[in-house]
């Protein structure tokens, strides 16, 4: 039972990441009709916003002392400048670099989204999906290579705040012995964070005039346009918002997986599967499918399951996608007619 | 210092040259391979070209970059530039610092992308278009095995870079291929006694293993070595290469009854699985009345940097480390550090050493003919290259030398000071029979000198 609860927690945390990326993907598809293969790269850029924030906070200045190296040269002894400037508060800032990086991630990703949509994506609205995929995939490779050129190929460790770095004990909630159901605190924080962002996006679309217009535009862009509303401008903004969501998902994920230039690609394929299973353009579908596939992936990795179907953990997501595409091509919550003949 | 007796009746390496119509004695004689013989890419001018085939893109690009730095340094030293590095400590050596056999060493580079097909393509291009006489490099066993096989078919020498799978000099060994780097079996043989001393005999180990050739052989090697010390292997679980998030594989460990987690992962997988295992509280956990512990059989300092503080106190093994204090290591660290501003990695070390060993073999044989190189390298015993007295065993082209057991440094003094050497396991303790079951199933075959 304890093992099952732990896998549920795993599934929720994984699902949170999948849902956040898939939410942005499906928003872009639903509003602009673009299949954005660069969405994983936006997740990666968000992760590197956290890396940059930590690098900025830990930028070191020379203390004036030098020390000898093993190869016979001397190097200057350094210390982070924020520690020099602010003492203990500086150390706290470094410790909380990941949450603080949200302040950098939001404007950076909004700008990246706007530049991407205005500079490149809008030229491909009327082009076939295959060309959209090619150009956005090409863009993803370019962004990844730029990051690699700057930060190298190795993963860069970005720790979570010490206060959120331990294990959360859920044993009491489930009536188990203390210490039997423990889960990394930051992973649980990530699940709460993703749930919060999803809630905010849904409230924004549901309860604001702007959101209502966007939803109307997703249903029938032409009619909304005929009413004199500049729906294109709103869709451009939604592209930037989608980029920001992916970026936030990436920034907060850095303590879970040390980011490298390829981290976006690893999530991209899974997120597309999530969108296809949930239904292209369906926000609810993306979120539901994200959590569903996260849970399935976690349970399929249990040794008891693998003893019955060896290797199921490596194919479960794709197996579900194949079944959904065969049985219900529009996805679990997709609109009728989308991806159906 | 001899680890085995040289067997003069073993396969005559000259058999490979027989196809070229050469008459030769059945014992080594450098003059038998005089210049002008009929072999692939025989250098005609005043220079000779090496092919450095390393990952310049992909997950191991940083390791590949360090390998390339080492190769360039080796070329510099061979051509008589710089301080000479390990050429000053290498013995017995015929290297003169004027190139090789009077020819200036030049090089071309290829990008393996850590993919077997890309690595084979770039090696093929270097052999066919750039006329490379020797191919070297790689940061993956899958790649090394693929390129080694290509070099055998083409008729050039392959000096493997970082490859740790038993198969490279086991079932996939080739006469034209040589490995200086240690292997999974040797990691197990070196680690098991240290683990027994540190954690006792009564331990239950749970293995998470990267699902490819290297992972399988290291899992078998560590399992068997630790079981021989009394440990029990409670579960072995294969994980997909590049899984990223290992949480679904780590949570079953918590309730498995195991008190040791062995992470048979390398590179990014190691960084991720180790970091996540620590964050799942496994370093602070108590199971069966004992402190839970994690073991990483193959450490790379470059990769360990990605795991940050999570490596502290965790045992593993490594081929070489820059903190060694023998004359060869000190000379190499000084040379490399002054050139690039930081210490070399184990990948850089093995690549530098392989280049010097090839060059010395050519000088000794008096030719670049692959069969002459093979003859000169087989059962060659040397010292001064950082791992103590070393034997290049003729039976499988595997080097036998001391193996380092390391531990994540609890009190690092610099960002390079991530690992500390806790034991230097002597070569005698990690040697094995060439027909050992973990290495059986392949044939070295005959050397191939290719066709001109």
Boltz contact constraints between the chains, C-beta under 6 A:
constraints:
  - contact:
      token1: [A, 2]
      token2: [B, 255]
      max_distance: 6.0
  - contact:
      token1: [A, 3]
      token2: [B, 255]
      max_distance: 6.0
  - contact:
      token1: [A, 6]
      token2: [B, 251]
      max_distance: 6.0
  - contact:
      token1: [A, 10]
      token2: [B, 247]
      max_distance: 6.0
  - contact:
      token1: [A, 10]
      token2: [B, 248]
      max_distance: 6.0
  - contact:
      token1: [A, 10]
      token2: [B, 251]
      max_distance: 6.0
  - contact:
      token1: [A, 70]
      token2: [B, 333]
      max_distance: 6.0
  - contact:
      token1: [A, 71]
      token2: [B, 333]
      max_distance: 6.0
  - contact:
      token1: [A, 71]
      token2: [B, 334]
      max_distance: 6.0
  - contact:
      token1: [A, 71]
      token2: [B, 337]
      max_distance: 6.0
  - contact:
      token1: [A, 71]
      token2: [B, 338]
      max_distance: 6.0
  - contact:
      token1: [A, 72]
      token2: [B, 334]
      max_distance: 6.0
  - contact:
      token1: [A, 152]
      token2: [B, 62]
      max_distance: 6.0
  - contact:
      token1: [A, 153]
      token2: [B, 61]
      max_distance: 6.0
  - contact:
      token1: [A, 153]
      token2: [B, 62]
      max_distance: 6.0
  - contact:
      token1: [A, 154]
      token2: [B, 62]
      max_distance: 6.0
  - contact:
      token1: [A, 154]
      token2: [B, 306]
      max_distance: 6.0
  - contact:
      token1: [A, 155]
      token2: [B, 268]
      max_distance: 6.0
  - contact:
      token1: [A, 155]
      token2: [B, 271]
      max_distance: 6.0
  - contact:
      token1: [A, 155]
      token2: [B, 306]
      max_distance: 6.0
  - contact:
      token1: [A, 157]
      token2: [B, 306]
      max_distance: 6.0
  - contact:
      token1: [A, 157]
      token2: [B, 308]
      max_distance: 6.0
  - contact:
      token1: [A, 167]
      token2: [B, 281]
      max_distance: 6.0
  - contact:
      token1: [A, 184]
      token2: [B, 279]
      max_distance: 6.0
  - contact:
      token1: [A, 184]
      token2: [B, 280]
      max_distance: 6.0
  - contact:
      token1: [A, 257]
      token2: [B, 244]
      max_distance: 6.0
  - contact:
      token1: [A, 257]
      token2: [B, 272]
      max_distance: 6.0
  - contact:
      token1: [A, 258]
      token2: [B, 271]
      max_distance: 6.0
  - contact:
      token1: [A, 258]
      token2: [B, 306]
      max_distance: 6.0
  - contact:
      token1: [A, 266]
      token2: [B, 244]
      max_distance: 6.0
  - contact:
      token1: [A, 298]
      token2: [B, 248]
      max_distance: 6.0
  - contact:
      token1: [A, 301]
      token2: [B, 248]
      max_distance: 6.0
  - contact:
      token1: [A, 301]
      token2: [B, 249]
      max_distance: 6.0
  - contact:
      token1: [A, 303]
      token2: [B, 252]
      max_distance: 6.0
  - contact:
      token1: [A, 314]
      token2: [B, 240]
      max_distance: 6.0
